[in-house]
């Protein structure tokens, strides 16, 4: 992950954390306060229909008190005046005053007169809560002299909830007991509820607890109210709140459930205030984030990215080490200058180490070449001795004696050949002598050919050593098979203890630095030969394959030697890494760097310790940008 991405993610994380903290604080400071205020206002709104109902009860009580003072109504209890007073109580009078029931009771609580205008749908339903033929004091609204307090309030009936009021009828004579009781009842029907909704601006309903307990949605609310809660509020949505409370009847029992739907105006304002505060805070944090990002990007990230790009260019060889220094007077400038100095010293040391490694390797190769040349010189000496012996065995004394005799005979030579027994053997002698000399010549010629071949091999070894010692540095068309053979001759020579197994050798040519390629191959082959712990471990072998890959050429050098630990495979190409007691750790590192300079890479694999290893050199047939180290 780049430092730019890391800084961006860090700043973004800080903003998220601050946003979360801001949201939490605002939720507790604003939302909590608004919720408490909303509950208080909801309680006030819930009391509005309750107060309106009680106001209607008081209005009904005033009507009852007014009617009770009418002599025409009070005299109904007098049997002599019932017919005359019946015109005061009519259905029309009930409807004009929105009354559902009027009863006149005598002093004993008997119903003297009852007139009703039942709500719509309840015309045939009788009332048990307010009996129309009660006897004695059993009527629930009859005036009791022992409790002269007027009765007013609510009563749950078969017609639904009723507002009722009972007033004593005045006595016929001063100081006497009241003549009876006037009972008025008003049904709390849909019209009354609708009218009160308009008055209170609260959407509420009023039902008996018997119906409420049968409703699963109201059952839990009713249970809380009956457990002692004065009001219960439930959040129906973000826009609406439900509030419920119980109302008592004239007997002091909770019989009515008042439920109201209350708009969450306060919460809406709270949410709006929360959103505004949150957006302002978030915008401020984004502004701070932008400022921090710009400052960090210009002051830290951009210089570091520039420094990183310069390091890459220097590593790739497209820029000099002096380009690493940043023209700054702060800590980053000091860091870049110190890094430039360290990099320059490290490069100098690495060049010296690589040169020392190359010279050490060349010295070892030269020693090996001299050893092979010495072996071949021994063969040359043997061939020369054989030739000298062959020549020495050719006898010239008989030929010299024959030549002297022929010279002495002069013109008598024909006679001597014909008549003298010795002269007659001269042709046979010459034939035998010629055959011996021809045989000696053929043998000497064979030895001379072998001698020339050995001298040519010595010349080839010296030429290979000269190639290895060349400075290189230029690209040419390189035959990979021929270059591998040359590396084998330099690294192994005539060593008969090493079996060279040729795998698949595909004829390939690449445009590359042949000198560096030869150095890499010689080192890999020598490394494979030296991987065997001792010469008594059995037959030593190495296997070399040359093959074509989709990206170029592949040269693999395998051995059955000591192998490599899995953990060391990641560090085997690092500078200073070595497994040899007298090694300096330059060989594989310099070979890997050389492979990178050839636009390729060098990698190693091993099944484990004691199971051998394989080093693979990959080269592009069409070279691209160079890499610095092996993969």
C-alpha positions in Angstrom: 0.0 0.0 0.0 1.4 3.4 -1.0 2.0 6.1 1.5 -0.5 8.3 -0.3 -3.2 5.7 0.0 -2.2 5.1 3.7 -2.4 8.8 4.5 -5.8 9.1 2.7 -7.2 6.1 4.5 -5.9 7.3 7.9 -7.5 10.8 7.4 -10.7 9.2 6.2 -10.7 6.9 9.3 -10.3 9.9 11.5 -13.2 11.7 9.8 -15.4 8.6 10.3 -14.4 8.4 14.0 -15.1 12.1 14.5 -18.4 11.7 12.6 -19.4 8.8 14.9 -18.4 10.7 18.0 -20.3 13.8 16.8 -23.4 11.7 16.0 -23.3 10.1 19.4 -22.9 13.4 21.2 -25.7 15.0 19.2 -27.9 12.0 19.7 -27.6 12.3 23.5 -27.5 16.1 23.6 -30.2 17.0 21.1 -32.2 14.0 20.3 -32.5 13.0 24.0 -33.6 16.5 25.1 -36.1 16.7 22.3 -37.5 13.3 23.2 -38.0 14.4 26.8 -39.7 17.6 25.6 -41.8 15.6 23.2 -43.0 13.3 26.0 -44.0 16.3 28.1 -45.9 17.8 25.2 -47.5 14.5 24.5 -48.7 14.3 28.0 -50.2 17.7 27.6 -51.8 16.8 24.3 -53.2 13.6 26.0 -54.8 15.7 28.7 -56.6 17.9 26.2 -59.3 15.4 25.3 -59.5 14.3 28.9 -60.1 17.9 29.9 -62.6 18.4 27.1 -64.6 15.4 28.3 -64.6 16.6 31.8 -65.7 20.0 30.5 -68.6 18.4 28.8 -69.4 16.6 32.0 -69.5 19.9 33.8 -71.7 21.3 31.1 -74.0 18.4 31.5 -74.0 18.9 35.2 -75.0 22.6 34.7 -77.8 21.5 32.4 -79.0 19.0 35.0 -78.8 21.6 37.8 -80.8 24.0 35.6 -83.5 21.5 34.8 -83.7 20.3 38.4 -84.7 23.8 39.5 -87.7 23.8 37.1 -90.8 23.3 39.1 -92.5 21.6 36.1 -89.9 18.9 36.1 -89.6 18.6 39.9 -93.4 18.2 40.2 -93.3 15.1 38.0 -92.8 13.1 41.2 -96.2 14.4 42.4 -98.8 12.0 41.0 -101.3 14.8 40.6 -99.0 16.8 38.3 -97.5 14.1 36.1 -99.9 14.5 33.2 -99.5 18.3 33.3 -95.7 18.2 33.5 -95.2 15.6 30.9 -94.9 18.3 28.2 -91.6 19.5 29.7 -89.8 16.3 28.8 -90.0 15.4 25.1 -87.8 13.6 22.6 -87.3 16.9 20.9 -86.0 18.5 24.1 -83.5 15.6 24.5 -82.2 16.0 20.9 -81.9 19.8 21.3 -79.7 19.3 24.3 -77.8 16.2 22.8 -79.2 14.0 25.6 -79.6 10.3 25.3 -81.5 9.7 28.5 -83.6 11.6 31.1 -85.0 10.0 34.2 -86.9 11.4 37.1 -86.7 9.4 40.4 -88.8 9.9 43.5 -87.4 10.2 46.9 -87.4 6.4 47.3 -85.3 6.0 44.1 -88.2 4.7 41.9 -88.2 5.7 38.3 -91.2 8.0 37.9 -90.4 9.1 34.4 -87.9 7.8 31.8 -87.3 9.2 28.4 -84.5 8.1 26.0 -83.1 9.0 22.6 -80.7 6.1 22.1 -77.7 6.6 19.8 -77.9 5.3 16.2 -77.8 1.6 16.2 -78.8 1.2 19.9 -82.5 1.8 19.7 -83.5 -1.7 20.8 -80.7 -2.1 23.3 -81.8 -1.8 27.0 -79.7 -0.2 29.6 -78.7 -2.3 32.6 -76.2 0.3 33.9 -79.2 2.8 34.3 -82.3 0.6 34.9 -85.6 2.1 33.9 -87.6 0.3 36.5 -85.4 0.4 39.6 -86.9 -0.2 43.1 -85.8 1.6 46.1 -82.2 2.8 46.5 -80.9 0.3 44.0 -80.7 2.9 41.3 -77.0 3.8 40.9 -77.8 7.5 40.4 -80.5 8.0 43.0 -79.9 10.8 45.5 -78.8 9.6 48.9 -79.4 12.1 51.8 -76.5 10.5 53.6 -74.3 11.7 50.7 -75.8 14.8 49.3 -72.9 15.4 46.9 -74.1 15.7 43.3 -73.2 12.8 41.0 -71.4 13.5 37.7 -68.9 11.7 35.6 -68.7 8.8 33.2 -70.5 5.5 33.1 -69.9 2.5 30.8 -73.1 1.2 29.4 -74.5 -1.0 26.7 -74.7 2.1 24.6 -71.0 2.7 25.1 -69.5 5.4 27.3 -71.9 7.9 28.8 -71.6 11.2 30.5 -74.0 11.3 33.4 -75.2 13.8 35.9 -77.7 13.4 38.8 -79.2 16.4 40.7 -81.6 16.4 43.6 -85.1 17.9 42.9 -85.8 20.7 45.3 -88.2 20.1 48.2 -91.8 21.2 48.0 -91.5 23.1 51.3 -88.5 24.8 52.8 -86.5 22.6 55.1 -88.0 19.4 53.7 -86.0 16.7 51.9 -85.5 16.7 48.2 -88.5 15.3 46.3 -86.3 13.1 44.1 -83.5 12.9 41.6 -83.1 14.2 38.0 -80.7 12.0 35.9 -79.3 13.2 32.6 -77.1 11.1 30.3 -75.3 12.0 27.1 -73.8 9.4 24.8 -70.1 9.8 23.9 -70.7 8.8 20.3 -68.8 9.5 17.1 -70.2 12.9 16.7 -69.1 14.0 20.2 -65.7 12.5 19.6 -65.4 14.3 16.2 -66.5 17.6 17.8 -63.9 17.3 20.5 -61.2 16.4 18.0 -61.8 19.7 16.3 -61.8 21.5 19.6 -58.6 19.9 21.0 -56.9 19.3 17.6 -56.1 15.9 18.9 -57.0 12.7 17.2 -58.2 10.4 20.0 -60.6 7.6 20.7 -62.5 6.4 23.8 -63.4 2.7 24.3 -64.3 0.6 27.3 -61.6 -1.6 28.8 -63.6 -4.6 28.0 -63.2 -3.9 24.2 -59.6 -2.8 24.7 -58.6 -6.0 26.4 -59.9 -8.0 23.4 -57.6 -6.0 21.1 -54.1 -7.6 20.9 -52.6 -4.2 20.0 -54.1 -2.5 23.1 -53.7 -5.4 25.5 -50.0 -4.7 26.4 -50.8 -1.0 26.8 -53.8 -1.7 29.0 -51.6 -4.1 31.2 -49.1 -1.3 31.8 -51.8 1.2 32.7 -53.5 -1.2 35.1 -50.1 -1.9 36.7 -49.9 1.7 37.8 -48.6 3.8 34.9 -50.6 7.1 34.5 -49.9 7.2 30.8 -48.2 5.0 28.2 -46.6 6.3 25.0 -45.5 4.2 22.0 -43.7 5.3 18.9 -45.7 4.3 15.9 -43.4 5.9 13.3 -41.0 8.9 12.9 -44.1 11.1 12.4 -46.6 9.8 15.0 -46.8 8.9 18.6 -49.5 6.9 20.4 -50.5 7.9 24.0 -53.0 6.1 26.2 -54.5 6.7 29.7 -57.4 5.3 31.8 -60.5 7.3 32.9 -62.6 6.4 35.9 -66.4 6.2 36.1 -68.7 7.6 38.8 -67.8 4.6 41.0 -64.1 5.3 40.9 -63.2 2.4 38.7 -61.0 2.5 35.6 -63.4 1.6 32.8 -62.4 3.8 29.8 -59.3 3.8 27.7 -58.4 7.1 26.2 -56.0 6.7 23.2 -54.6 9.6 21.2 -52.4 9.8 18.0 -50.0 12.7 18.6 -47.9 14.1 15.8 -44.2 14.1 16.6 -43.6 17.7 15.7 -41.0 18.1 18.4 -39.1 15.1 17.1 -39.3 16.4 13.6 -37.7 19.7 14.7 -35.2 17.6 16.7 -34.3 15.5 13.7 -34.0 18.7 11.6 -31.8 20.3 14.2 -29.8 17.0 14.5 -29.4 16.9 10.7 -28.3 20.5 10.4 -25.8 20.2 13.3 -24.5 16.9 11.9 -24.1 18.3 8.3 -22.4 21.4 9.6 -20.1 19.3 11.7 -19.4 16.8 8.9 -18.8 19.7 6.5 -16.3 21.2 8.9 -14.6 17.8 9.3 -14.4 17.4 5.5 -12.9 20.9 5.3 -10.3 20.0 8.0 -9.7 16.8 6.1 -9.1 18.6 2.9 -6.7 21.1 4.5 -4.8 18.3 6.2 -4.7 16.3 3.0 -3.4 19.2 1.0 -0.8 20.0 3.7 0.4 16.4 4.0 0.3 15.9 0.3 2.4 18.9 -0.5 4.7 18.7 2.5 5.2 15.0 2.9 3.5 12.7 0.4 4.6 14.5 -2.8 8.2 14.8 -1.8 8.3 11.1 -0.7 6.7 10.0 -4.0 9.2 12.1 -5.9 12.1 10.6 -3.9 10.7 7.1 -4.4 10.5 7.7 -8.2 14.1 9.0 -8.2 15.2 5.9 -6.3 13.5 3.7 -9.0 15.2 5.6 -11.8 18.6 5.4 -10.1 18.1 1.6 -9.6 17.1 1.1 -13.2 20.1 3.1 -14.3 18.2 5.9 -16.0 19.4 8.5 -13.6 22.5 9.2 -11.5 22.7 8.9 -7.8 23.0 12.7 -7.5 19.3 12.9 -8.6 18.2 11.4 -5.3 18.8 14.6 -3.3 15.8 16.8 -2.8 16.1 20.5 -3.0 14.6 21.1 0.4 15.8 22.5 3.7 13.6 20.4 6.0 14.0 16.9 7.4 13.0 15.3 4.1 15.8 17.1 2.3 18.3 16.0 5.0 17.0 12.5 4.7 17.4 12.5 0.9 21.0 13.8 1.0 22.0 11.2 3.7 20.4 8.5 1.6 22.2 9.7 -1.5 25.5 9.5 0.4 24.8 6.1 1.8 23.6 4.8 -1.6 26.8 6.1 -3.3 29.0 4.4 -0.7 27.0 1.2 -1.0 27.2 1.2 -4.8 31.0 1.7 -4.6 31.3 -1.1 -2.1 29.1 -3.4 -4.2 31.1 -2.6 -7.4 34.3 -3.4 -5.5 32.8 -6.6 -4.1 31.5 -7.7 -7.5 34.9 -7.0 -9.1 36.6 -8.9 -6.3 34.2 -11.8 -6.8 34.7 -11.7 -10.5 38.5 -11.7 -10.1 38.3 -14.5 -7.6 36.1 -16.5 -9.9 38.4 -15.8 -12.8 41.3 -16.9 -10.7 39.6 -20.2 -9.9 38.6 -20.7 -13.5 42.2 -19.9 -14.6 43.5 -22.5 -12.1 41.1 -25.0 -13.6 42.1 -24.1 -17.1 45.8 -24.4 -16.2 45.1 -27.8 -14.7 43.4 -28.9 -17.9 46.2 -27.3 -20.0 48.7 -29.2 -17.9 46.8 -32.5 -18.5 46.8 -31.8 -22.3 50.5 -30.9 -22.2 51.2 -34.3 -20.7 49.3 -35.8 -23.6 51.4 -33.6 -26.0 54.6 -34.9 -24.4 53.5 -38.5 -24.7 52.7 -37.9 -28.4 56.0 -36.2 -29.0 57.8 -39.1 -27.3 56.0 -41.6 -29.5 56.9 -39.7 -32.6 60.5 -39.4 -31.5 60.6 -43.2 -30.8 59.0 -44.0 -34.2 61.6 -41.8 -35.9 64.4 -43.3 -33.9 63.4 -46.8 -34.9 63.8 -46.1 -38.6 67.2 -47.7 -39.5 69.2 -45.6 -42.0 72.6 -47.6 -41.7 71.7 -50.2 -44.3 70.4 -47.5 -46.6 73.7 -45.5 -46.2 75.8 -48.7 -46.7 73.8 -49.5 -49.9 74.3 -46.0 -51.2 78.1 -46.1 -50.6 78.3 -49.5 -52.4 76.3 -48.2 -55.4 78.5 -45.1 -55.6 81.6 -47.3 -55.5 80.4 -49.7 -58.2 79.7 -47.0 -60.7 79.2 -48.6 -64.1 79.5 -52.1 -62.7 76.3 -51.8 -60.8 74.2 -53.7 -63.4 76.7 -56.6 -63.4 76.8 -56.6 -59.6 73.0 -56.8 -59.4 72.9 -59.6 -61.9 75.9 -61.7 -60.9 76.5 -61.0 -57.3 74.3 -62.8 -54.7 74.1 -59.7 -52.5 73.3 -57.5 -55.5 70.4 -59.7 -56.5 68.8 -59.1 -53.1 68.9 -55.3 -53.4 65.3 -54.9 -54.9 63.8 -57.0 -52.0 65.9 -55.0 -49.6 64.6 -51.7 -51.0 61.0 -52.9 -50.9 61.2 -54.0 -47.2 63.0 -50.8 -46.3 60.3 -48.7 -48.1 57.5 -50.6 -46.3 59.2 -50.0 -42.9 59.7 -46.3 -43.6 56.1 -46.0 -44.8 54.8 -47.7 -41.7 56.9 -45.4 -39.5 55.6 -42.4 -41.5 52.0 -43.4 -41.0 52.4 -43.9 -37.3 54.2 -40.6 -36.9 51.4 -38.9 -38.9 48.7 -40.3 -36.6 50.6 -39.0 -33.6 51.1 -35.7 -35.3 47.4 -35.4 -35.9 46.7 -36.2 -32.2 49.3 -33.7 -31.2 47.8 -31.0 -33.3 44.3 -31.7 -31.9 45.7 -31.5 -28.3 47.4 -28.2 -29.1 44.2 -26.9 -30.7 42.3 -27.9 -27.5 44.8 -26.0 -25.4 44.3 -23.0 -27.7 40.5 -23.3 -27.3 40.8 -23.4 -23.5 43.0 -20.3 -23.6 40.5 -18.6 -25.9 37.6 -19.4 -23.6 39.6 -18.0 -20.7 40.2 -14.9 -22.7 36.5 -14.6 -23.4 35.7 -14.9 -19.7 38.2 -12.2 -18.9 36.8 -9.8 -21.6 35.0 -6.7 -20.1 31.9 -7.2 -22.2 29.2 -4.5 -22.1 27.8 -4.8 -25.6 25.0 -6.8 -27.0 25.4 -9.4 -29.8 23.5 -12.3 -31.3 24.4 -15.1 -28.9 24.0 -18.9 -29.6 22.7 -20.2 -26.3 23.7 -23.8 -27.0 27.3 -22.9 -28.1 27.6 -20.5 -25.1 26.5 -23.3 -22.8 29.1 -25.7 -24.3 31.8 -23.0 -23.7 30.7 -22.6 -20.1 30.9 -26.4 -19.6 34.4 -26.5 -21.0 35.5 -23.6 -18.7 33.7 -24.8 -15.5 34.3 -28.6 -15.8 36.9 -29.3 -18.6 38.1 -32.8 -18.6 36.8 -33.7 -15.1 35.7 -37.2 -15.5 34.1 -37.4 -12.1 31.1 -35.2 -13.2 28.4 -36.7 -15.4 26.9 -34.0 -17.6 23.3 -34.9 -18.6 22.0 -33.1 -21.5 18.2 -32.6 -21.4 16.3 -31.0 -24.2 18.6 -28.5 -25.9 16.5 -26.3 -28.2 18.6 -24.3 -30.7 18.0 -20.7 -29.6 19.7 -17.4 -30.1 19.2 -14.2 -28.2 20.5 -10.7 -28.5 22.4 -10.3 -25.3 25.7 -9.6 -23.6 27.6 -12.8 -24.3 30.3 -12.1 -21.8 27.8 -11.6 -18.9 25.8 -14.6 -20.0 29.0 -16.8 -20.0 29.8 -15.6 -16.5 26.4 -16.5 -15.2 26.4 -20.0 -16.8 30.0 -20.7 -15.6 29.0 -19.7 -12.1 25.8 -21.8 -12.1 27.6 -24.9 -13.4 30.5 -24.6 -10.9 27.9 -24.0 -8.2 26.1 -27.2 -9.2 29.4 -29.2 -9.2 30.4 -27.8 -5.8 27.0 -28.6 -4.3 28.1 -32.2 -3.6 29.6 -32.3 -0.1 32.5 -34.6 -1.0 33.9 -36.6 -3.9 33.0 -39.9 -2.2 29.2 -39.3 -2.2 28.8 -41.4 -5.4 28.5 -40.3 -9.0 28.2 -36.6 -9.3 26.0 -35.3 -12.1 24.5 -32.1 -13.4 21.7 -31.7 -15.9 21.3 -28.8 -18.3 18.2 -28.0 -20.4 17.7 -25.2 -22.9 14.0 -24.6 -23.8 11.8 -21.9 -25.3 9.1 -20.2 -23.1 6.2 -17.9 -24.1 8.4 -14.9 -22.8 11.8 -16.0 -24.1 14.5 -18.6 -23.4 15.0 -20.8 -20.3 18.3 -22.4 -19.2 18.0 -24.7 -16.2 21.0 -26.2 -14.3 20.1 -29.0 -11.9 22.1 -31.2 -9.6 21.7 -33.9 -7.0 23.8 -32.2 -4.3 23.1 -30.9 -0.8 19.9 -29.0 -1.7 18.6 -25.8 -0.2 16.4 -25.2 2.9 13.0 -23.7 2.0 13.6 -20.7 4.2 16.9 -19.9 2.5 15.4 -19.8 -1.0 14.1 -16.3 -0.2 17.6 -15.0 0.8 19.9 -17.0 -1.4 20.5 -14.1 -3.9 21.1 -11.5 -1.2 24.5 -9.9 -0.9 26.7 -11.8 1.5 24.7 -15.0 1.6 26.9 -18.1 1.3 26.9 -21.7 2.5 30.6 -22.3 1.8 33.1 -22.0 4.8 35.4 -19.9 2.6 32.8 -18.1 0.5 32.2 -14.4 0.4 28.5 -14.4 -0.7 29.2 -12.5 -3.9 28.6 -15.2 -6.6 24.9 -15.7 -6.7 24.3 -12.1 -5.9 26.4 -10.9 -8.8 24.9 -13.5 -11.1 21.4 -12.3 -10.2 22.4 -8.7 -10.8 23.9 -9.7 -14.1 20.7 -11.6 -15.1 18.8 -8.4 -14.3 21.1 -6.4 -16.5 20.4 -8.9 -19.3 16.7 -8.0 -18.9 16.1 -11.5 -17.4 15.9 -13.1 -14.0 17.5 -15.8 -12.0 15.5 -18.0 -9.6 16.2 -21.2 -7.5 14.1 -24.1 -6.3 14.8 -27.2 -4.2 12.7 -30.1 -2.9 14.7 -29.9 0.4 18.0 -30.5 2.1 19.9 -33.4 0.4 17.6 -33.5 -2.6 19.5 -31.3 -5.0 18.5 -28.0 -6.5 17.7 -26.3 -9.8 18.7 -22.8 -10.9 16.8 -21.3 -13.8 18.0 -18.4 -15.9 15.2 -16.8 -18.0 16.2 -14.5 -20.8 14.0 -12.5 -23.2 14.5 -13.2 -26.9 13.5 -9.5 -27.4 15.0 -7.7 -24.4 13.0 -5.0 -22.6 13.8 -2.9 -19.5 16.4 -4.3 -17.2 15.7 -5.5 -13.7 18.2 -5.2 -10.9 17.8 -8.5 -8.9 16.6 -12.0 -9.3 13.0 -12.9 -8.4 
